[in-house]
Amino acid sequence: MINITLPDGAVRSYESAVTALQVAESISQGLAKKVLAAQVDGVVWDLTRTIEKDASLKLLTWDDTDGKKTFWHSSAHLMAEALEALHPGVKLGIGPAIDEGFYYDIDLGDKKLSEEELTRLEAKMRELAAKDSKYVRSDVSKADALKYFTDKQDPYKLELIESLEDGEITFYKQGEFTDLCRGPHIPSTGAIKSIKLLSIAGAYWRGDEKNKQLTRIYGISFPKEQQLKEYLELLEERKKRDHRTLGRDLEIFTFDDEVGPGLPLWLPKGAAIIEKLEALAKKNENEQGYVRVKTPHIAKEALYIRSGHLPYYADSMFPPMEMDGAKYYLKAMNCPHHHKIFGATPKSYRDMPQRFAEYGTCYRYEQSGELFGLMRVRSMQMNDAHIYCTTEQFEEEFMKVNELYVKYFKIFGIGKYQMRFSTHDPAKLGKKYIDNAPLWQQTEDMVRRVLVKSGLPFIEVADEAAFYGPKIDIQIWSAIGREFTIATNQVDFAQAERFDLWFTNDKNEKERPLIIHRAPLSTHERMIGFLLEHYAGKFPLWLSPEQIAILPISDKYMDYAKELQNKLRGKDFTVSIDSRSEKIGKKIRDTEIRKVPYMLVVGEKEAADNTVAVRRQGQGDQGIVSVDEFITKVLTEVANFE
């Protein structure tokens, strides 16, 4: 008898081994038609894979992230099959699912793919999908796997197989195509109804610039044609909201080859947004008892050896500089510097918790192929803080950190968010993770309790913790449904011992603090990149780098415009005057394009009556009001943004 426990706690019993698809069919035929894959004891499986012992089971549909990813990974295999049919002898790299869709890295030798070729490839994929071929999993010995891909003369698969353990290698076959793959896959190709190949890019094999550059083909697929239509419409909207385009057009930031890739230059309007974000952070952190610290941009190698970052993080740090017989590194993280500050003066339990905050600039060597606008950069200004607390204080402190995140979500109109709680893998203690099983258990339990108690939406993911403790990645969704990892919360039980940090407890004994790493406003780079897309460049008044534009109808009213500008600047607003000799209609249109929240049109009547004709960005004419009435209105709007 096999007992299958469903997510709602219901238990269904079967006489012998059973597949997830058979379980779905026993519930309803309608459900069975929708299911794409299954989660068996927390691991995603093929629907047709046999469950031979008691297990928990979650049936995955298109509405589940893992259901979509299984669908898209199967579509990548379908694309590879079509490639082999159209381009015999093509060498295949890897073809995973990604957050939206899939890709496959391929080597076509000297051949180049054109947009026309993508259309042919799409047609071939649809033809193969219509055959409704089953995805069949098989276990293969390492020797047989090597022989298969040696015969195919595929060096990339052979390299992957060499690193695999014998007894853990699986192939998947559909139609005439066989691939090295751990799976899982949907039952058959017939479910793939709608396909669009989106773009072609270059990608170094295994992400290493020293390796050969392959051709990467990106695509997406859906169970229904209407879903593809909606997705393509969404892509058009995203193009309009692309933070790189908006950042250039609105004069927020720029990059320069002579400065270097991944090193953004903030233009005056970008700097204005930064100052407003910093003011928001400082206000809230002051209210919660944080104190501000400052640390240098470089440090000696010994600091990062002591912290443990160099062994784990060296590939993400810039190469060292030799000075005075010692190696110095650009700062990739603020943590070790803050630990030194905590340890600089004695602490007692009466001083705890200590909360150090800093907008520290860090430098990380991202691979050039991974740089992406403000989202992946090599220089970043981080809303960083470290909280040093007692074990008894941890729950309250961690709860306050989460509450601050939620407050910021409300301020920026972020309606959808999720905490991704990453835990360790006990089998990797001493290798990937600090070797202290009891403290891992203790801190993970503490974090889990706080998340449950706070009622925040979260998922738990194994084997993705930081090397020194569990972490929470904060996932947020923009106004058009695009997912971002905006920040990370980390709990650290290792650094206090490494840096010999302690406080005197109420028994006059030395005790190690727990350390919470947090950055709720992320980095300026990532946060502003997200907000540009989220708001489509139309920042709310309090955050807008250019809040008010004064548009005189002619030069005769420039004195009045300057008088207004000075009065509004005195209230701490950023105000521009359009002094061009243009018609007022053009001035209005151009100001709309700059996405300035308020326009004040002034002419003879306004100058005589001390009034302004108000226009709101995207809303048009708001009527004529007195200057004092307008100032009261905008001051109230800014004051109430929280």
MARMIDREN-14792 format. One record per residue (C-alpha): chain; z, y, x; residue number from 0. Coordinates in Angstrom, 3 decimals, decimal comma. Each point is the difference from the previous one (the first is absolute). Example, Ala and Ser with C-alpha at 12.3 -4.5 7.8 and 13.67 -1.06 7.14 Angstrom:
// residues 2
  chaine        pz        py        px  num
       A     7,800    -4,500    12,300    0
       A    -0,660     3,440     1,370    1
***
This chain:
// residues 642
  chaine        pz        py        px  num
       A     0,000     0,000     0,000    0
       A    -1,002     3,451     1,315    1
       A     1,949     3,024    -1,287    2
       A    -1,811     3,346     0,113    3
       A     2,124     3,157    -0,429    4
       A    -1,872     3,020    -1,380    5
       A     0,923     3,668     0,673    6
       A     1,876     0,325    -3,311    7
       A     2,231    -2,950     0,962    8
       A    -1,708    -2,495    -2,309    9
       A    -0,446    -3,482     1,495   10
       A    -3,008    -2,181    -0,792   11
       A     0,055    -3,685     0,997   12
       A    -2,964    -2,172     0,938   13
       A    -0,221    -3,775     0,523   14
       A    -1,563     0,288     3,453   15
       A    -1,524     2,451     2,482   16
       A    -1,670     2,923    -1,718   17
       A    -2,196     2,994     0,880   18
       A     0,759     3,584    -0,980   19
       A    -3,198    -0,010    -2,041   20
       A     1,248    -2,989    -1,998   21
       A     3,288     1,826    -0,601   22
       A    -1,962     3,017    -1,273   23
       A    -2,073    -2,235    -2,283   24
       A     3,161    -1,584    -1,387   25
       A     1,217     3,487    -0,969   26
       A    -3,267     1,270    -1,517   27
       A    -3,733    -0,255     0,582   28
       A    -0,247     3,794    -0,177   29
       A     2,443     0,346     2,904   30
       A    -1,810    -2,678     2,001   31
       A    -3,230     2,027    -0,224   32
       A     1,736     3,097     1,409   33
       A     1,958    -1,579     2,856   34
       A    -1,418     0,474     3,507   35
       A     2,673    -1,461     2,282   36
       A     3,657    -1,008    -0,004   37
       A     3,176     0,811     1,863   38
       A     1,823    -3,244     0,804   39
       A     3,529     0,496     1,354   40
       A    -1,062     3,532     0,985   41
       A    -3,200    -1,038     1,822   42
       A    -3,473     0,657    -1,476   43
       A    -1,949    -3,241    -0,623   44
       A    -3,317    -1,115    -1,424   45
       A     0,220    -0,772    -3,712   46
       A    -1,419    -3,461     0,690   47
       A     2,422    -0,922     2,806   48
       A     2,388    -2,784    -0,999   49
       A     3,719     0,777    -0,412   50
       A     1,832    -3,196     0,906   51
       A     3,657     1,011    -0,372   52
       A     2,195     2,275    -2,097   53
       A    -1,023     3,619     0,508   54
       A     0,122     3,530    -1,360   55
       A    -3,378     1,178    -1,233   56
       A    -1,540     3,357    -0,832   57
       A    -3,536     0,006    -1,381   58
       A    -2,037     2,865     1,443   59
       A    -2,661     1,894    -1,946   60
       A    -2,117     3,052     0,755   61
       A     3,023     2,123    -0,886   62
       A     1,915    -1,375     3,021   63
       A    -0,655     1,341     3,500   64
       A    -0,134    -3,513     1,464   65
       A    -2,372    -1,038    -2,790   66
       A    -2,405     2,807     0,906   67
       A     0,261    -0,774     3,718   68
       A    -0,787    -3,670    -0,601   69
       A    -3,037     1,050    -2,058   70
       A    -1,171     2,396     2,718   71
       A     0,571    -2,477     2,831   72
       A    -2,132    -2,500    -1,912   73
       A    -2,652     2,709    -0,354   74
       A     0,022     0,473     3,784   75
       A    -0,842    -3,706     0,377   76
       A    -2,780     0,437    -2,546   77
       A    -1,405     2,875     2,070   78
       A     0,147    -2,149     3,147   79
       A    -1,915    -2,746    -1,818   80
       A    -2,653     2,530    -1,029   81
       A    -0,192     1,330     3,576   82
       A    -0,623    -3,476     1,385   83
       A    -2,731    -0,537    -2,593   84
       A    -1,763     3,281     0,828   85
       A     0,763     0,084     3,741   86
       A     0,134    -3,532     1,435   87
       A     1,978    -0,058     3,237   88
       A     2,268     2,927    -0,914   89
       A     3,384    -0,208     1,789   90
       A     3,021     0,544    -2,234   91
       A     3,255     1,662     0,995   92
       A     2,640     0,460    -2,696   93
       A    -0,318     0,832    -3,708   94
       A     3,293     0,999    -1,619   95
       A     0,893     1,674    -3,252   96
       A     1,219     3,577     0,418   97
       A     1,824     2,367    -2,344   98
       A    -3,214     0,566    -1,926   99
       A    -2,690    -2,598     0,473  100
       A    -0,888    -1,905     3,136  101
       A    -2,008     0,088     3,192  102
       A    -1,587    -2,409     2,449  103
       A    -0,534     0,658     3,708  104
       A    -3,260    -1,499     1,198  105
       A    -2,160    -0,178     3,105  106
       A    -3,741     0,233    -0,656  107
       A    -0,966     0,414     3,632  108
       A    -2,522     2,809     0,314  109
       A    -0,659     0,229    -3,756  110
       A     1,165     3,048    -1,944  111
       A     0,825    -0,087    -3,699  112
       A    -1,522     2,670    -2,217  113
       A     1,035     1,209    -3,444  114
       A    -3,003    -1,896    -1,372  115
       A     1,380    -3,153     1,634  116
       A     3,300     0,497    -1,835  117
       A    -1,897    -0,021    -3,300  118
       A    -1,641    -3,326     0,946  119
       A     3,394    -1,377     1,037  120
       A     1,563     1,035    -3,321  121
       A    -2,789    -1,741    -1,916  122
       A     0,472    -3,181     2,035  123
       A     3,763     0,081    -0,648  124
       A    -0,593     0,276    -3,758  125
       A    -2,457    -2,888     0,169  126
       A     2,525    -2,192     1,855  127
       A     2,885     1,051    -2,267  128
       A    -1,968    -1,097    -3,067  129
       A    -0,080    -3,579     1,375  130
       A     3,748    -0,175    -0,728  131
       A     0,689    -1,959     3,206  132
       A     3,561    -1,223     0,453  133
       A     2,123     1,207     2,927  134
       A     1,193    -3,248     1,615  135
       A     2,844    -0,090     2,525  136
       A     0,220    -2,672     2,714  137
       A     2,336    -0,685     2,914  138
       A    -1,837    -0,298     3,320  139
       A     1,151    -1,154     3,430  140
       A    -0,284     2,502     2,821  141
       A    -2,540    -2,208     1,777  142
       A    -2,229    -0,202    -3,094  143
       A     0,326     3,735    -0,619  144
       A    -1,044     0,775     3,557  145
       A    -2,940    -2,406    -0,242  146
       A    -1,194     1,523    -3,283  147
       A    -0,134     3,548     1,328  148
       A    -1,283    -1,081     3,409  149
       A    -2,950    -1,566    -1,807  150
       A    -0,430     3,290    -1,918  151
       A     0,255     1,930     3,288  152
       A     2,517     2,418    -1,513  153
       A     2,191     1,387     2,834  154
       A     2,230     2,040    -2,309  155
       A     1,170    -2,944    -2,099  156
       A     0,505    -2,062     3,171  157
       A     2,248     2,713     1,429  158
       A     2,067     0,030    -3,192  159
       A     0,329    -3,790    -0,045  160
       A     1,200    -0,105     3,614  161
       A     3,127     1,930    -1,006  162
       A     0,804    -2,295    -2,955  163
       A     2,311    -3,025    -0,013  164
       A    -1,528    -3,413    -0,668  165
       A     1,009    -1,126    -3,481  166
       A    -0,007     3,538    -1,420  167
       A    -3,757     0,574    -0,212  168
       A    -1,842     0,149    -3,314  169
       A    -3,614     0,514    -1,001  170
       A    -1,326     1,297    -3,315  171
       A    -3,417    -0,930    -1,327  172
       A    -2,033     1,435    -2,852  173
       A    -3,616    -0,929    -0,578  174
       A    -1,685    -0,417     3,396  175
       A     2,539     2,162     1,845  176
       A     3,091    -1,117     1,952  177
       A     2,492     2,351     1,647  178
       A     3,197    -0,175     2,020  179
       A     2,637     1,356    -2,378  180
       A     3,633    -0,409    -1,008  181
       A    -0,843     1,081    -3,568  182
       A     0,780     0,264    -2,796  183
       A    -3,101     0,337    -2,190  184
       A    -0,905     0,197    -3,675  185
       A    -1,246    -3,262    -1,565  186
       A    -3,724     0,819     0,064  187
       A    -2,576     2,707     0,661  188
       A    -0,895     0,373    -3,689  189
       A     2,939     2,345    -0,567  190
       A    -1,658     2,609     2,252  191
       A    -2,104     1,901    -2,537  192
       A    -0,448     3,419     1,566  193
       A    -0,628     0,847     3,684  194
       A    -0,597     3,183     1,960  195
       A    -0,421     0,203     3,778  196
       A     1,291     3,419     0,908  197
       A    -0,596     0,773     3,653  198
       A    -0,744    -1,183     3,525  199
       A     2,184     0,902     2,984  200
       A     0,622    -1,049     3,582  201
       A     3,178    -1,916     0,860  202
       A     1,191    -1,411     3,301  203
       A     0,709    -3,726    -0,076  204
       A     3,727    -0,454    -0,717  205
       A     0,456     3,794     0,074  206
       A    -0,188     0,141     3,806  207
       A    -2,253     2,673     1,502  208
       A    -0,612    -2,286     2,993  209
       A    -1,718    -2,550    -2,251  210
       A    -3,495     0,028    -1,441  211
       A    -0,692     2,302    -2,912  212
       A    -0,945    -1,950    -3,119  213
       A    -1,545     1,126    -3,281  214
       A     2,505     0,335    -2,842  215
       A    -1,286    -0,172    -3,577  216
       A     2,344     1,317    -2,700  217
       A    -0,295    -1,090    -3,603  218
       A     1,808    -0,272    -3,288  219
       A    -0,283    -2,356    -2,950  220
       A     1,372    -0,377    -3,519  221
       A     0,222    -2,564    -2,793  222
       A    -1,728     2,482    -2,378  223
       A    -2,905     2,420     0,379  224
       A     1,896     2,808    -1,735  225
       A     2,700    -0,154     2,692  226
       A    -2,590     0,690     2,694  227
       A    -1,390     2,940    -1,989  228
       A     3,491     1,509    -0,281  229
       A     0,679    -0,604     3,693  230
       A    -3,196     1,753     1,092  231
       A     0,944     2,983    -2,158  232
       A     3,399     0,000     1,708  233
       A    -1,702    -0,016     3,412  234
       A    -1,925     3,134    -0,969  235
       A     3,249     1,708    -0,955  236
       A     1,548    -1,085     3,298  237
       A    -2,866     1,561     1,910  238
       A     0,835     3,311    -1,651  239
       A     3,648    -0,479     0,985  240
       A    -0,579    -1,266     3,554  241
       A     2,703     1,746     2,035  242
       A    -2,337     0,346     2,981  243
       A    -2,553     1,965    -2,058  244
       A     2,613     2,049    -1,844  245
       A     1,896     0,678     3,221  246
       A    -3,159     1,432     1,546  247
       A    -1,199     1,944    -3,055  248
       A     3,439     1,483    -0,733  249
       A     0,614     0,769     3,689  250
       A     3,137    -2,156     0,261  251
       A    -0,601    -1,896     3,258  252
       A    -2,682    -0,871     2,525  253
       A    -0,681    -2,350     2,892  254
       A    -1,688     0,944     3,264  255
       A    -1,595    -2,280     2,593  256
       A     1,438     2,015     2,875  257
       A     3,506    -0,380    -1,422  258
       A    -0,487    -3,719    -0,610  259
       A    -0,425    -2,497    -2,846  260
       A     2,922    -0,454    -2,345  261
       A     1,615     3,293     1,050  262
       A    -0,190     2,366    -3,000  263
       A    -0,001     3,774     0,324  264
       A     1,735     1,708    -2,914  265
       A    -1,761     3,147    -1,154  266
       A     2,087     2,867    -1,465  267
       A    -0,198    -1,395    -3,551  268
       A     1,036    -3,441     1,210  269
       A     2,897     1,507     1,928  270
       A     1,067     1,804    -3,192  271
       A     0,178    -3,315    -1,880  272
       A     1,986    -1,528     2,873  273
       A     2,540     2,808    -0,137  274
       A     0,481    -0,485    -3,737  275
       A     0,502    -3,755     0,404  276
       A     2,486     0,575     2,801  277
       A     1,876     2,522    -2,137  278
       A     0,189    -2,579    -2,811  279
       A     1,304    -2,657     2,389  280
       A     2,540     2,291     1,627  281
       A     1,340     1,183    -3,356  282
       A     0,574    -3,518    -1,285  283
       A     1,310    -1,325     3,293  284
       A     2,438     2,913     0,341  285
       A     1,304    -0,780    -3,478  286
       A     0,572    -3,621     1,056  287
       A     1,865     0,873     3,191  288
       A    -2,692    -0,558     2,616  289
       A     0,147     1,973     3,251  290
       A    -3,122     0,884     1,927  291
       A    -0,685    -1,100     3,567  292
       A    -2,872     0,536     2,462  293
       A    -1,330    -2,447     2,566  294
       A    -2,656     0,161     2,766  295
       A    -3,536    -1,358    -0,283  296
       A     0,327    -2,345     2,983  297
       A     2,603    -2,352     1,428  298
       A     0,460    -2,339     2,932  299
       A    -1,079    -3,611    -0,247  300
       A     3,636    -1,111     0,246  301
       A     0,761     1,479    -3,430  302
       A    -2,651    -2,117    -1,744  303
       A     0,922    -3,108     1,965  304
       A     3,584     0,448    -1,155  305
       A    -1,043     0,545    -3,619  306
       A    -2,230    -3,078     0,133  307
       A    -3,069     1,924    -1,133  308
       A    -2,048    -0,588     3,136  309
       A    -0,185    -3,802    -0,250  310
       A    -0,787     0,154    -3,723  311
       A    -1,894     3,279    -0,238  312
       A    -1,739     0,572     3,348  313
       A    -3,529    -0,365    -1,432  314
       A     0,653     2,900    -2,379  315
       A     1,285     2,363     2,702  316
       A    -2,054     2,220     2,270  317
       A    -0,162    -1,136     3,640  318
       A     2,884     1,216     2,180  319
       A    -0,076     3,026     2,310  320
       A     1,372    -0,251     3,537  321
       A     2,360     2,852     0,936  322
       A     2,704     0,201     2,671  323
       A    -0,213    -3,716     0,623  324
       A     0,617    -0,878    -3,664  325
       A    -2,183    -0,876    -2,979  326
       A     0,049     2,267    -3,042  327
       A    -1,430    -0,760    -3,444  328
       A    -1,083     2,284    -2,800  329
       A     2,523    -0,429    -2,804  330
       A    -1,269    -2,537    -2,549  331
       A     3,193     0,060    -2,081  332
       A     3,068     2,224    -0,298  333
       A     2,580    -2,766    -0,353  334
       A     1,113    -0,468     3,629  335
       A     0,411     3,749     0,470  336
       A     2,190     0,243    -3,098  337
       A     2,096    -2,937     1,202  338
       A     0,642     1,905     3,222  339
       A     1,113     3,020    -2,021  340
       A     2,426    -2,130    -2,029  341
       A     1,418    -1,480     3,186  342
       A     0,361     3,363     1,747  343
       A     3,369     0,777    -1,604  344
       A     2,892    -2,209    -1,187  345
       A     0,087    -0,835    -3,725  346
       A     2,775    -1,198    -2,294  347
       A    -0,176    -1,470    -3,484  348
       A     0,782     3,510    -1,275  349
       A    -3,332     1,204     1,446  350
       A    -2,010    -2,671    -1,784  351
       A    -2,644    -0,009    -1,279  352
       A    -2,063     2,005     2,482  353
       A    -3,411     1,062    -1,290  354
       A    -2,473     1,349     2,588  355
       A    -3,296     1,486    -1,256  356
       A    -3,011     1,185     1,967  357
       A    -3,655     0,760    -0,626  358
       A    -0,757    -1,602     3,356  359
       A    -3,543    -0,272     1,347  360
       A    -0,909    -3,560     1,031  361
       A    -3,081    -1,413     1,720  362
       A    -1,462    -3,432    -0,631  363
       A    -3,099    -1,509     1,525  364
       A    -1,974    -1,139    -3,018  365
       A    -3,238    -1,835     0,785  366
       A    -2,940     2,381    -0,321  367
       A    -1,606    -2,200    -2,658  368
       A     3,146     0,296    -2,148  369
       A     0,280     3,797     0,056  370
       A    -0,594     1,447    -3,473  371
       A     0,383     3,687    -0,755  372
       A     3,664     0,876    -0,383  373
       A     0,931    -3,513    -1,080  374
       A    -0,266    -1,618     3,437  375
       A     0,578     2,453     2,830  376
       A     1,375     0,016     3,534  377
       A     2,276     3,026    -0,419  378
       A     2,360     0,246    -2,968  379
       A     2,878     2,196    -1,138  380
       A     2,502    -2,249    -1,731  381
       A     2,631     0,837    -2,632  382
       A     2,368    -2,226     1,934  383
       A     3,730    -0,544    -0,295  384
       A     2,546    -2,569     1,119  385
       A     3,220    -0,655    -1,854  386
       A     2,874    -1,570     1,950  387
       A     2,536    -1,460    -2,405  388
       A     2,703    -2,599    -0,416  389
       A    -0,720    -3,272    -1,776  390
       A     2,071     1,251    -2,937  391
       A    -2,079     3,184    -0,227  392
       A    -3,364    -1,766     0,200  393
       A    -0,589    -0,587    -3,709  394
       A     0,694     3,618    -0,971  395
       A    -2,098     1,384     2,865  396
       A    -2,941    -2,299    -0,656  397
       A     0,183     0,808    -3,708  398
       A    -0,158     3,740     0,793  399
       A    -3,056    -0,553     2,182  400
       A    -1,781    -1,784    -2,842  401
       A     1,035     2,705    -2,464  402
       A    -1,570     2,611     2,288  403
       A    -3,274    -1,931    -0,037  404
       A     0,036    -0,074    -3,800  405
       A     0,719     3,741    -0,120  406
       A    -3,048     0,689     2,168  407
       A    -2,130    -2,310    -2,149  408
       A     0,884     2,130    -3,037  409
       A    -0,689     3,266     1,822  410
       A    -3,495    -1,139     1,014  411
       A    -0,813    -1,691    -3,297  412
       A    -0,142    -3,500     1,479  413
       A     0,392    -2,266    -3,002  414
       A    -0,635    -3,375     1,618  415
       A     1,880    -1,231     3,045  416
       A     1,444    -3,209     1,398  417
       A     2,406    -0,960     2,780  418
       A    -1,333    -2,790     2,240  419
       A     3,106    -1,704     1,418  420
       A    -0,876    -1,784     3,247  421
       A     2,299    -2,721     1,322  422
       A    -0,052    -2,102     3,176  423
       A    -1,120    -3,569     0,694  424
       A     2,937    -2,065     1,330  425
       A    -2,440    -2,133     2,026  426
       A    -0,975     3,074     2,053  427
       A     3,453     1,163     1,085  428
       A    -0,033     0,878     3,675  429
       A    -3,803     0,381    -0,039  430
       A    -1,098     2,460    -2,648  431
       A     3,522     0,929    -1,140  432
       A     3,390     0,752     1,565  433
       A     1,875    -3,311     0,336  434
       A     2,987     0,521    -2,286  435
       A    -0,246    -2,150    -3,139  436
       A     3,346     1,079    -1,605  437
       A    -0,842     3,701     0,228  438
       A    -3,491    -0,583    -1,395  439
       A     1,530    -1,796    -2,972  440
       A     2,646     2,672    -0,507  441
       A    -2,298     3,021     0,166  442
       A    -2,750    -1,562    -2,130  443
       A     2,583    -0,857    -2,667  444
       A     1,311     3,577     0,101  445
       A    -3,468     1,521    -0,396  446
       A    -0,875    -2,412    -2,812  447
       A     3,191     0,910    -1,901  448
       A    -0,762     3,725     0,223  449
       A    -3,579    -0,482    -1,200  450
       A     1,127    -2,093    -2,957  451
       A     2,838     2,405    -0,854  452
       A    -2,262     3,063     0,210  453
       A    -2,532    -1,537    -2,393  454
       A    -2,926     0,981     2,229  455
       A    -3,171    -2,100    -0,256  456
       A    -0,228    -2,206     3,080  457
       A    -1,591    -3,130     1,370  458
       A     1,349    -2,137     2,823  459
       A    -2,255    -1,040     2,872  460
       A     1,010    -2,444     2,745  461
       A    -0,761     0,390     3,712  462
       A    -0,850     3,721    -0,035  463
       A     3,318     1,551     1,040  464
       A     0,427     2,314     2,992  465
       A     1,164    -1,817     3,125  466
       A     3,512     1,471    -0,339  467
       A     0,600    -0,331    -3,750  468
       A    -1,397    -0,163    -3,542  469
       A    -2,229     2,812    -1,230  470
       A    -1,420     1,429    -3,190  471
       A    -3,549     1,352    -0,087  472
       A    -0,418     2,526    -2,805  473
       A    -3,287    -0,496    -1,848  474
       A    -1,214     2,832    -2,230  475
       A    -3,107     0,478    -2,124  476
       A    -1,978     3,226    -0,235  477
       A    -1,174     1,575    -3,252  478
       A    -3,184    -2,106     0,134  479
       A     1,784    -3,268     0,700  480
       A    -0,452    -0,273     3,766  481
       A     2,873    -1,696     1,829  482
       A     1,630     1,528     3,091  483
       A     2,827    -1,152     2,261  484
       A     1,696     3,364     0,280  485
       A     3,209    -0,771     1,893  486
       A     2,391    -2,645     1,261  487
       A     3,757    -0,543    -0,356  488
       A     1,572    -2,196     2,657  489
       A     3,443    -1,476     0,472  490
       A     0,989    -0,484     3,624  491
       A     2,842    -2,205     1,182  492
       A    -1,220    -0,440     3,593  493
       A    -0,314     3,471     1,508  494
       A     3,691     0,851    -0,225  495
       A     0,781    -2,854     2,366  496
       A    -2,951     0,717     2,287  497
       A     1,105     3,631     0,397  498
       A     3,726    -0,813    -0,077  499
       A     0,516     2,221    -3,050  500
       A     3,418    -0,140    -1,600  501
       A     2,587     1,909    -1,936  502
       A     3,756    -0,439    -0,185  503
       A     0,993    -1,566    -3,326  504
       A     3,230     0,570    -1,932  505
       A     1,693    -2,740     2,063  506
       A    -0,829     1,883     3,194  507
       A    -2,540    -2,694     0,941  508
       A    -3,577     0,428     1,150  509
       A    -2,563    -0,859    -2,688  510
       A    -3,807    -0,012     0,004  511
       A    -1,761     2,170    -2,607  512
       A    -2,839    -1,188    -2,193  513
       A    -3,117     2,153     0,341  514
       A    -2,412     0,978    -2,774  515
       A    -3,415     1,333     1,024  516
       A    -1,737     2,015    -2,728  517
       A    -2,945     2,391    -0,427  518
       A    -0,451     0,780    -3,715  519
       A    -2,602     2,743     0,522  520
       A    -1,862    -2,240     2,447  521
       A    -1,905     1,916     2,675  522
       A    -1,639     3,350    -0,656  523
       A    -3,306    -1,678     0,695  524
       A     0,293    -2,886    -2,434  525
       A     1,832     1,981    -2,682  526
       A    -2,506     2,857    -0,048  527
       A    -2,892    -2,459     0,103  528
       A     1,472    -1,735    -3,052  529
       A     0,714     3,271    -1,831  530
       A    -3,524     1,305     0,594  531
       A    -1,350    -3,041    -1,820  532
       A     2,774    -0,142    -2,597  533
       A    -0,491     3,636    -1,039  534
       A    -3,750     0,057     0,786  535
       A     0,824     3,030     2,160  536
       A     1,539     1,857    -2,973  537
       A     3,513     0,386     1,391  538
       A     2,764     1,177    -2,335  539
       A     0,952     3,637     0,433  540
       A     3,114    -0,623     2,114  541
       A    -1,937    -2,125     2,518  542
       A    -3,361     1,758     0,005  543
       A    -0,909     1,568     3,369  544
       A    -1,750     2,859    -1,807  545
       A     1,915     0,707    -3,186  546
       A    -1,549     3,179    -1,376  547
       A    -3,384     1,667     0,539  548
       A    -0,542     3,619    -0,993  549
       A    -3,562     0,759    -1,054  550
       A    -0,794     3,751    -0,242  551
       A    -3,033     0,764    -2,134  552
       A    -1,167     2,548     2,595  553
       A     1,154     1,725     3,180  554
       A     1,429     2,831    -2,117  555
       A     2,956    -2,230    -0,880  556
       A     0,802    -1,265     3,516  557
       A     3,053     2,252     0,300  558
       A     1,443    -1,472    -3,196  559
       A    -0,847    -3,508     1,228  560
       A     1,861     0,631     3,282  561
       A     2,958     1,422    -1,858  562
       A     0,120    -3,171    -2,105  563
       A    -0,366    -2,185     3,077  564
       A     2,952     1,657     1,726  565
       A     2,157    -0,283    -3,104  566
       A    -0,786    -3,733    -0,409  567
       A     0,453    -0,710     3,697  568
       A     3,398     1,602    -0,308  569
       A     0,838    -2,797    -2,446  570
       A    -1,094    -2,563     2,633  571
       A    -3,388    -0,863    -1,511  572
       A    -3,134    -0,599     2,061  573
       A    -2,571     2,461    -1,310  574
       A    -3,595     0,757     0,971  575
       A    -2,381     2,769    -1,020  576
       A    -3,708    -0,636    -0,492  577
       A    -1,364     3,224     1,463  578
       A    -3,648    -1,092     0,020  579
       A    -2,664     2,117    -1,656  580
       A    -0,795    -2,726    -2,524  581
       A    -0,111    -0,066    -3,769  582
       A     3,253    -1,064    -1,623  583
       A    -1,588    -3,169    -1,421  584
       A    -0,816    -1,252     3,490  585
       A     3,466     0,876     1,255  586
       A     1,523    -2,030    -2,839  587
       A    -2,286    -2,985     0,639  588
       A     0,722     0,025     3,737  589
       A     3,745     0,237    -0,592  590
       A    -0,188    -2,936    -2,422  591
       A    -1,673    -2,032     2,739  592
       A     2,896     0,886     2,355  593
       A     2,335    -1,358    -2,720  594
       A     2,338     3,018     0,067  595
       A     2,535    -0,392    -2,857  596
       A    -0,097     3,645    -1,215  597
       A    -2,692     2,712     0,051  598
       A     0,840     3,598    -0,821  599
       A    -3,061     2,015    -1,015  600
       A     0,630     3,755     0,337  601
       A    -2,132     2,960    -1,004  602
       A     0,363     3,474    -1,461  603
       A     2,131    -0,989    -3,021  604
       A     2,333    -2,244     2,018  605
       A     0,512     2,643     2,707  606
       A     0,764     2,652    -2,619  607
       A     2,426    -2,158    -2,011  608
       A     1,653    -1,890     2,915  609
       A    -1,256    -3,300    -1,440  610
       A    -2,056    -2,991     1,140  611
       A    -2,589    -2,175    -1,734  612
       A     1,243    -3,500     0,723  613
       A    -2,175    -3,070     0,459  614
       A     1,469    -3,515     0,589  615
       A    -1,892    -2,451     2,182  616
       A    -1,948    -2,386    -2,213  617
       A     1,274     1,674    -3,196  618
       A    -1,775     3,347    -0,009  619
       A     1,129     3,323    -1,474  620
       A     3,734     0,267    -0,748  621
       A    -0,019     3,594    -1,252  622
       A     1,265     3,333     1,334  623
       A     3,682     0,386     0,860  624
       A     2,127     2,522     1,842  625
       A     0,556    -0,564     3,713  626
       A     3,737    -0,530    -0,525  627
       A    -0,653    -2,534    -2,765  628
       A    -2,384    -1,932     2,256  629
       A     2,487     0,001     2,885  630
       A     2,752    -1,311    -2,280  631
       A    -2,314    -2,755    -1,219  632
       A    -1,035    -1,246     3,432  633
       A     3,523     0,276     1,426  634
       A     1,253    -2,172    -2,862  635
       A    -2,806    -2,517     0,527  636
       A     0,843    -0,346     3,701  637
       A     3,753    -0,155    -0,611  638
       A    -0,393    -2,821    -2,528  639
       A    -2,381    -2,243     1,966  640
       A     2,726    -2,610     0,528  641
***
